[in-house]
Each structure stands twice: as structure tokens, then as C-alpha cells.
Amino acid sequence: MFRVENADFIADKLAAELLPNQEYREVLKNALEAVERRMTAEGVKTGGRIEFDVDWDMLGSVRRWYISCADNGDGMGRSELERYTTTLAVQGAGRRQSLKANQGMGLKVSGPTRHKKGVIIRSMKNDERTMVQVGWNEDAKEYGLIPVGPNDELVMPVPTSNFPAFIRNQKSGTVVTFLGSSDDADTFVGPTKGWLFKYLNTRFFRLSNDGIEVVVRVPAGEKDEWPRTVEEATERMKKQGKSFNLTGVYGTGAVWDDVADPGQGGHKDVLQLPGDPSRNVPPAKVHWWVLPVNGDPSSRTHSGGSFAVLFQNELHDWKWSNQANPFFARLGVLFGKSRIAFILEPLGTDVTSDFARAHVLVGGTPVFETDAWLVWADQFRAEIPDPIRKAMAEEQARIAVEDPDRMKRIRERLREVLQFLRPRRFRRSTEGKVRAGGPEVTGPGAGSGPILDQSPRTGMRRRSPGGRGIGAVLSEVEDPGTPATEVSVATDLEPLWVTEEQAESMSIVSGNTNGLHDRAAALNGMDGRTAPQLLLNQEFRGYQAILRAINDWANPEGDDDKSKKIEALAREWIEQKMIEAVEGLRQLENGRTWITEHFDEALSPVALTAAFMADRYHTLREVKRAVGALRQVSPAATS
């Protein structure tokens, strides 16, 4: 039906949408399908093998370290090889082309566009052993077959020795070698020693558990120490010299299963979420893991504190480190994030992925841009598994809270100032005594805290139990408006003094790449508008400078007890200052000019550090006044 006038432009345009290393995902998917076809045809359930290894034949001939993917699948004959490597959206041998399956474009788009020097494909089928090279043809100025023969032949026969032993034994299979885009490219080397091994583990949920073993060559030592032949590499695998092993790839799910060993204090399970058919939200599963304190899978896949979306055994939309904070917070995980891992699996016929296999879509929209994600998160948060709750409690218990009465003192001192702009909220009610309108304030914690209904009784207002995000709350008294009753917004920001290391396992709002490192404070929670905890960095140099200044003034002898008292007083006044900064700003919230994204910016660790540094004069004065008062009462009062 359609004709393509400039296929090279289409290839470059599609390639621009792909993620890094996508070509290795594509070649593995092709290999898996080829092995599955061969095993089905033979009626066997084991014996499949896929190896990502050095192309030893090329290393011997051109002295370059190229990565190759070899499989013992059904292979391709000469005519198939020519057709499949030069035709976009080809139906393919599996005849399973669809938007949800093989689209017939992946390797042809990702391979030549990222390896301009070419991708060499050698395939064995029946008695044919054929080679082609597809890449950027400099003479023709287009993508296509590059001459490989002495007389510029595009397709050449190759000897059996050009194939690994496991393909020769099977008598069918394919080897795909990636040559890079420059004459000096070494595609096997990569940015780190185990780069491809980790990439494939993070790309796939589970591998090597269905009769098809997937292995990757993982080198150790420096490049000049690596073996030069496959025979020498085999000896290395027998522990003769530095490791150069073919290591099994099992996928992130299997790796996390292994680390979350119950015998070591780990846990794993799956929580079924019903979704909401009335809102076209399909059901989903949340696969979750609690890793032991000393469990670190980072050499094989992402570590705890990571989150991904699962579709067709592939992991998409990875979030880790500070990127994962808002997602963990929405699931209710504020502490112990570094020990907890999640994989969300949307279910149903409305779930697909985009062309680049970068995002999972629900109804054609990326998961995290849909109401479905919000519904699933709320449903999970309502049923957080006990092992996750326990891990969070263990992490929180590490943070000592001293002198809980100081919060009462802080609240009392701030009582008057926090009344100045206290937001008024109104819930629609046919029996309401006021009329309200204005923008709706929705979502968890519409205001600074839980919404509490207020009902007048015998001249007194009574607060009845309320909750976060129950319906929409109107923001203004408005005439004419909707009949409504007034509700109040409880404020209960909890200050916690933490180390930078402790903060790494928490869900910091707008932490970016630094989190709490060299920052004075941060919010721990889902967003700046609703986060329930204020983290204060006890290692922050600005805070330590205040302590030194006060100790130089009041404790020159360096008495430990006096130093502890000074620190307690300094913390109390800093807590008051920072609580006022956060809760005072939250009072501006109105659903119109101050919305959630604005609070994320205004209450980020960078912004809170500015607030800390802006009022050091009054902090020093108040702490000195408090220390001085204690000294006047009794010389022993500070000891």
C-alpha cells in the first residue's frame, strides 16, 4: 500500500528513539525466537543456547575485539539472509509480526545505524553457510549490504570453522557481530568490564529458565591480559589465570530472588491489585523484594531502591537512586528504600509498549502518565506487605529521636505565625452552612496534611476521622458557590536529624542526583506539598559551623556534656526555623497559583538549604540566648 522514498531517513528517525544498547536487546530477541522455532520443530524442550562472546574468528584475522551474539536456532539460508537483512518491517520466519510482537525492524534499525562499519551476519542452515554485512555503504551513500567478497560480492559462503562449536554440533544457527562505527572500534570492550552482562540482566525479567541458556563473556583484568584464542579462554574458565568466564544471564527477577534469600533476612512476593474497571484501570501485579542489609546485587543488575515496569518479560521505565524517590513514596515507602525493590506488571489487552520498547503503555499512554498508576499505587499503599513495613520500621528505628517534648515547644512558639495564612478547605455537602468554590484541591493530602471534617456541636467544633485524598476539596469561600462544610488540614511535619548515608535509603523530594549530600535539609515523602518528614542533615557543613561557633563562645574548654546540650538547643531552633519555612510556604497552597509541582521546586533540598543559610544570624542569637540563660540559672545547668 505505502511506498518509502527515503528508507535511510526512516531508519535514522526510528533509531533516534531507541535506548542505549538497544541493538543487543534486538539481537537477543531474534536469537530467542530462532532457538524456540528450532526446538519446537524438533519437539525438544532443552538444548537451546545463546552466547554473547568475543568474535574469536575476527580477533584472529583483524586483531579487533568485537562482540558477537551466537545462537543454535534454526538459522537462515542465503535467500532468507538477503531478504531479512535489507527489508524493513519484514514478516520474518516466525510469522508473528504485530504491534505487540516482533515488528521486523529492530535489529535492522538499531544495528547499522549504531554500527556504521557494519553488522556481520553468518548463518548456517541445512548445507548452506552464508555471510553478509549490513551497514552504511560509503560508496552508495545508503544503508544496505556492504561488499564482503574479493570481487565485491555482497553474499559469500563461509567455512564451518567460522561458527562456534555449539552451532557446529547443532548444524544450524546464526552469529551476529557488531563492528562499531570507526576503524578502531572495539565493541567487546565497552564502558565497564561487565557492561553487557548487567545490561541484559536489567533489560529482561527472567532468562535461562525455559530450556534456552543465555550466557555473556565477562572479562577480568586489563585488556592486554585477556586471552587471544577461544582455547585460552576455555582454560581461563578452569581457573587457569584471570577470570574470563561465560556467565549465565538470568534477569533481574531471578537475581533479586537470589539476593532476597529468606535465610538471610530477605523476602519476596507478588501483590495482586484489582485496578478500577469503572475508570478503565486494568488489574496489575506488584512484584516486590526486601533485600537483606548486606544484600547488594549491583554487579548484576540494579540494587534495592529501584523500580521498573514489566511487559512481555522485559523491564521498562527503570527508576533508581533519586529518580525512584517519588515512586517509592507514592507506594508508601519512606524509609528503607535501599533494601526494597519493585516491579510493576500491568495486565490486560490494553497494555502495550512503544516502538522503541522504552515505555509500557496503558491505553496508548505511558504508565506513569495515566490514572492507572495512581490507582495502583493507592491500592498497594493500602495493603503494604508486612515484611516491607518491618524493613521500613527497622530503618526508621536507626534514627534516634531525642527530647520529643521539643516539638511541643516549637509548635507553641509557631502557633501565632502559622495562623496568618492557614488555608481554609470546604467539602461539598447538601447540609453545608457555607458556600464554597474555587479550584479543587485533590490528591493525597489536599493541603499540608490529612483532611479532617469539622462538625459544629453545642458551640464546639468536633474533628471526625478523615483521610488523605478522600474526594475533592474546594479551596475558597465563594458566593454563589456549592453548599459545603468546612474541614481543617492537620499539620504534623516531623523533623528527623539524619546522616547523608541514612538519607540515601529515603524517598527525598526533588533530590536530583545529590539527594541530601552537602544540603541542609530535604523533605521525605511523595511531593513537597504533602511530605510528612523534614530531614535535617547533621553532617551539613553550615550546621557544623554553627555548632563550632557556639562551642567556641560557650564551651571553650570542650566539655562533652556542654557540647551535647549546645547541640540539642541548636537543633531545636534550627528545626523551628525549617518547620516554619516549610509549613509557612505550604499555607500559600490554593490549587491555582501554588500547586504540587511548585512546592517540589520551592521545597527542594537546594531551596531548603537556601532557607537554612539565609537566617543564621537569628539562629545563632537564639541558641546563644538559650545557652546563656542556662548558664545564668546554674553553672551545672549545661553539664
N, C-alpha and C positions, 0 to 999 in steps of 0.2 A: 504493500500500500504506500509506504513512505520511501523516499529516496534520500540518501545522505550525500551532500555535495562535498563537505569537508569533514571527513571522519576523524582526521587528526585533531581538529579543533574540539570535536565531541570528546575524544579521548582525554585531551588536556583538561577540558572543563570538568569532566567527571572525576579525573584524578585529583583535582584541586579540592574536592570534597572529602577525600579519604583521610583516614587517620594515619599516623606514623606506623611503619612496618606492616601496612595492610597487605602487601604482596605475600607475606609469609602466612597470613591467615588464609588468603585465597588459594595458595598452592596446597596448603594442608587440607582445605575443604575438598579440592579436586581429588587429592590423593585418597582421602577417606571414602569418597564416592566410588572411585575406581576399585579400591580394595573390596568395598561392600558388594559391588557388582560381580567381581570375580568369585568371592566367597559364596554369594547366592547362587551363581551359575554352577558352582561345584558342589553345592549342598553341604558346605562346611561352616563351622562357627568359630574356628580358631585359625591361627596361622597368618593373620594379617600383620604387616609391619610397614612402618614409615620411619625413615631415618633422615634427620637434618644433620648433615656431616660436611666435612671438607670434601670438595670435589678432588679426590686424590689424583685422578687422571689429568686434570688441568694443572694441579700443582706440579706434577712431574714434567709437563710439557711447557707451560708458560711461566712457572715459578710464581704463581699468584695464589693467594688464599681466598678461594671463592666458596660461598655457602651453597649447598645443593640440597634438594629435597628428593629423596628416592622412595618409591613405593612398589610393592609387589602386587599391584592391582591388575586389571585386565589389559592394560597397555593400549597403544594405538598403532594402527598400520600407517603406511605412507599417506594414503589419501585422507585418512582421518586427521593426521597430524597437520597436513596442509590446510585443511578446512577449518579445524577448530582454532588454530593459532592466528588466523587472519580475518575471521568473521566475527563482528560484534553481535552480541545477543544470539549466538548460535544455540540451537536446541540442545545439542550435546548428546552423548551416548546414553545418559540416564533418562532422557525424555521427561524430566521433571521440572522444566522451566516454568517459573511463576514468580510473582512478586514476593511470595513467602519462601521460595526455594532458590535453586541455582538460577541466576539471571543470565548466565552465559557471557558475562562481561568482566568479571572480577580480575582474574589474572592478566587478561589481555589489556586491561586499562591500567592496573597498578604495576605490572611488571615492566613493560617497555618505557612507560613514562618516568619511572624512577630509576631505571637501569638503561640509560640511553645506549650504552655499549652493547646491550642485548641480554636476552634471556635464552640460554641454550636448552633445548628440549630434546632428549634422547628417549626413544620408546621402543619396547620390544613386544611384539605380538605375533603369535604363530612363528613363522620363519623370517619375519621382517624385523630388521633392526635399523631404525631410521633416526636422523638428526636434522633439526632445523634451528635457526637462530632468529629470533624476532626482537626488533629494537628500532632505533632511529637510523634509517638508511640515509647516510650523509649524501650519497650520490643522488638519490631520488628525492631527497628533502621531504621524507614522509616516514611514518611508522609502517613497518612491514617486515618481510623476510630479508635478512642480510645474507649475502653470498657466503657460503662456507666451504665450497669446493675449490680445487686448484684452477678450474675453468669457470669460476663464478657460479657454480651450481648452487641453487637455493635449498635443495634437499639432497642429503647424502646418506648412503649406507654406512654403518659403523660396526666395528667388530664386537664380539661378545665381551671382550675384556674391558670395554667402556662402561660396563654395568657392575654394580656391587654384587658380591657373591649371593646374597639372598634373593636378588632378582634373577640371576642366572639359574639358581636352583628352582625357582618358580617357573621359569621360562616365559615370564611376562612381567611387565612393569614399566615405570617411567622415572627418569631422572631429570629434574629441572634445576639449572644452575644460574645463579644471578651474578652478572658481571660488573654491576655498578655503572657509573656514568663518566668515568675517567680512565685513562690508560693505566694509572697506578692504583686503582681501587682494589681493596682487599675486603670483600663483603663479609667474610667469615669473622673478621676481627671485631667489628662493632665497637660501641662506646665503652662497654664493660665486658669482662670475661664471660659472664653468664647471661648476656642480654637477651638472646633468643629464647633460651630456656625459660626465663622469667616472663618474657612477653607471651609465649604460648600458654603458660600456666594462667596468666591473668586474662587472656582472651577467651579461654574455654572453662566451662564449669567442671566437666568431668571428661577425662580421656583415658585410653588404655584399659578400659574396663568392659569392653564389648568384643573381645577377640582380636582387636587391632591394636598392637602396641606402637606407641609413638615415642621416639627417643631423639635426643638432641646431644650433639657433641659439646661438652663443657670443658674448656681448657683451663689449665692452671699454669702459673709461671709466666715468664715473658715470651714474646713471640719467637725470639731466636732460640728458645729452649724447646719449642714444640717439635714433635716428630715429623719426619718428612715423607713417610710412607704409611700406608694402612697397616702393614705388618708391624711396624714400630709402634703405631698407635694401639694395636691389639696387645702388644707386650706391656704398654703403659697401663692398660686395663687390668693386667695381672699384678699391678703394683710394682712394676719394674720402672722406676723413675717417677717424675711428677705426673699427677693425675691428668688424664686426657680422655675422660670416660664418655661413653654414650649413656646418658642419664634419662630415665623414664619421665615422661610428662604426663601428669595425672589430673591437672586442672585445679583451680582454686578450691573448689568444694572438697576435693579429696585431701588437699594439703591442709586446709583448716580442720577437716575431720581428724587428721593425724595429730595435729598440734593440740586439739581440744580433747585430749585423752582424759576420760573421767578419772582414771587412776592418778593423774597428775593435777587434778582440780579443775579440769575443763568440762564443758557441757556443750551440747548441740541439739537442735531440734528444728521443727518446722511449725509455724503457727498459721493456721488457715484463716483467711479474712473473707467475710461474706460479700464485701462490696455493698452496693446500693442500687438494685435494679431500677428503682424509681428515678434515679438520677443518671441512668445508663453507665453506672460504675460496675465493671465486672468483678468477679472474685479474684483473689490473689493469694499467693503464699509468701510468707517471710521466712527464709532460711536464716537461722541465727546461730552464732557460736559465741561462747565465753571461753577465752583463752587463759591458760594459767599465767601467773605473774611472770614466770620466766619463759613463756612460750613466744618465740619470735620467728615467724615464717618468712621474714623479709628477703631472704636469699632465694626464695622460690616463688613468692607472689606478694601481694600487698599484705601488710601486717594488720593487727587489730586497729580499730578506728576507721575502717574502710567500708564502703558501701557500693554495691553495683546492682544493675538490673539484668535479669536473666530472660533470654528468649532463644529458643531452639539451641540450647546447650552452649550459648555464647553469652559473655558478660559485656554489658554496655554501660555507658554513662557512669564510669567509675568516679567516685568521690573519695578522697583520702586526705589525711592530715587536716589542715584548717578548712579545706574545701568541704569536708564532711560535717563540720560542726552544725550548721542549721538543720541538716537532715537527721542527725542523731538527736538533736534537741527536739525536733518535731515528733520523733518516736518516743520521747520521754527520757532519753539517756543524757543526763547532765554530768555524771561522774563516771569514771572508769572506762571512758570511751576507748582507750588504747587496748583494752582487753576484750572488746566486743566487736563483732563483725556481722554485717547484714548483707543478704542478697534478696532482693525483691523480685518475685516472679509473677507478673500479671498473667491472667488466664482468660481464655475465650477467643472467639473468632475475630474479634475486633482488634486484636493485638498483632502488630507487625513491627518491622524495623525499616529505617530509611535505606536508600540505595547504598550509602557509604557504610552501613552496618555500624553506625556510630551511636544511634539513639533508638530506643524502643518507643513505639508509637501506640497510643490508645485512641482509636477513632481518628487516626491520621495526625495526632498531635503528640509531641514528645511527652513522656510520662510526667515529668516534673512541672509541666506547664498546664496540667489538667487538674480538674477537681478530684479525679480518681486518687491521685497521690495524697491529697488532703484527707479524703475519706479513709483510705487505708491506714494512714498514719494515726488518725484518731482511733480507729478500731484496734490498732496494735497497742497504742498507749493505754487503752482501757483494759488490756489483758497482758501487760508486760510479764513475761515468764519469771518465775521465782529466782532461777539462777542469775538472770540479768539484774533483778532487784538486789540480790545478795552482793553481786560484784560492785554495783554502784554504792551500796552501803559500806562495803569494805574500803572503797576508795575515799568516800566521804569521812569515814572514821579516822583516816590518816591525818585529817586536818583538825587540829585541836582548836576548840572554841573556849577561850578563857573569859571569865567575868561576863557571863550572859546578861547581868544587870545593866551593863553599859548601854545596851540597846534601849532600855527604858529611859535612861538619862538623855540619850541622843534624841529619841522621839519627843521627849518633853521639851527639850530646847528648840526643836524644829517645829513644834506644834503650830505656833502662830504663823510662821512664814509659809508653811505648807498649806495654810488655809487661803492664801491670797488668790490663787487661781485654780482651786480644786475643781476638776471637771464635774459637771452635772450630767447625769445619764438618766434616760427615761425608757421604760419598756412599754410597748403598746398594751393597752388594757381597756376593755369596754367600760370598766368601772373606774377608770382613772379620773383623778380630780384636776389634772392639768392637761394642757395640750402641748405636744412636742413634735418637732420635725427636725429639719437639718439633715446633714449627711448621716448615713447609717454607720455605726461603728461595729464592725463584725470581726469574727475570728476569735481565736483563743485570747482570753484576757483583754476584752474590749476596754482598754484603759490600762492602768498600771498593775492591776491585779484582778482577782475574782470578782464577778458582779454579784452583789448581794441585794436582794429585794428588801425594800423598806416599807412596812405597813404601819399606818398610824393606829394606835390603840390607847385609849384613855389618856390622850395627850402625849403619849410617848411613841417614839418610833422603834419598831422591833425589826431586827435583821433576821430574815429567814434564810435557810441554807441556799446558797447559789452555786454557780459553777462557771467555768470558763467557756466562752463561746456558745452559750445557750441562746440561740436566736440573735436577731439584730437588735442593737440598742441605739436609740435616737440620741442625737448629740446636743440639741438645743431646745429651750422653751420657745415655742413658735405659735403665733396666732394669725390665721387659723392653722391648727395642726391636728395631730391624731390624739385621741384620748389616751392618756398614758399615766403610769405611776412612776415615781422617782425611785431610782436604785442608787446604791453607792458603790464605789470602787475601792476595795480594800488595798492598801499599800503595805507590803511586807517584804521589802528588799533586804536580803540577808547578806551582810559583809563577811567575807572569808579571806583571811590572810594566807597566801599560798606561795610556794616556790614556783619558779618557772617550769621546773620539771613536773610538778604536780599539775600545773595548768595544761600541760600537753595532753592529758587524758580527759579534758573537759571540753564542753561544746561552746567555745568562745564565739561571741557575736562579732562578725566582721574582723576576724583575726588576721585575715590575709596570710601572708607567708611567715609573719613574725610571731603571731599569737601574742603571748604576754612577754616575750623576750624584749628586754630593755623598754618596757612600757610600765606605767604606774598602775594601771587598773584596766579591767575588762569586765564585760557582762557575761555571765554564764547562762545560756538559755537559747530559745528559738530565735528571738529578734530583740532589737533594742527597746521596743515598746513593752514587751511582756517578760523579759528575762527576770527570774526571781532572785538571782545571786549576783553580788558585786564582788569580783575577785580583786584583791589588792596585793600587789607584788612586793613581798617582804625583801626581795633582793634588788629592787629598783634603786639605782644609784642616787636618784633625787631623794628618796626616802632615807637611805643610809646617810646622806649628807646632813639631813635634819637631825637624825639621831646623834651624829658626831658633834654637831654644833651645840646641842643641848647638853650633852655629856661634858663637853669642854667647859661649859658655863657652870653647870650644877654638880658635876661629878668628876672633877679633875683627878681625884685620887683613884678612879677606876673601880669603885666598889661594885661588885656584881649585882647585889640586891638593889642598889640605887639604879643601876643601869636597866634592870628589868622593869622597875616602876616607871622610869622615864619612857621606856618603850611602850608600856601599856597606856600611858597618858597620851603619847604621840599617836598611837594607833586610834584611840578613841576620837581625838579631834580630827584626824585625817578621815576616819570613817564618816564623821558627821559632815565634813565638807563634801565628800564624794557622794554621800547619800543625797544631800541637798542638791548637788549638781544633777544627779540622775532623776530624782523624783520631781525636782523643780521643772526640769525640761519636759518631763512627761505630762505635766499639768497643761502644757500647750496643746496637747493632742485634741484634735477636733474632727478628724475624719475628712478634712478638706485640705488645709494648707500644711498640716502636720500629720503625716501618715507613716506607716511602718517603715518604708524604705528611708524616710528622712531620719527617723530615730536610729536606724542602723548606722547611718553616716555620722550623726551628731553624737552618738554614744559608743563609737568605735574605740578600741584601745588607744589609737592615736589621739582622738579627741579628748578622751578621759585623761590622758597624760598632760594635755594642754591645760585642762581644768586643774589638775594637781599642781602643776608648775606655776599657775597664774596667781595662786593665793598663799604662797609660802610665808609671806610676812605675817598674816593673821594666824597661821598655823603655829609658827614659832612663838608669837606673842602669847597665844592662849596656853600652849604647853608650858612655856616658862612661867606664866602666871599660876597655873595649877601646881607646878613643881615648887614654886616659891611659896605658895600657900601651905603646902605640906611641910616645908622646911620651917616656916614660922610657927606652925602648930607644935611640932616636935622634931628635934634633930633625928629622932629614931623613926619618924613617920615615913621617910623614904628608904628605910632599910628593911 
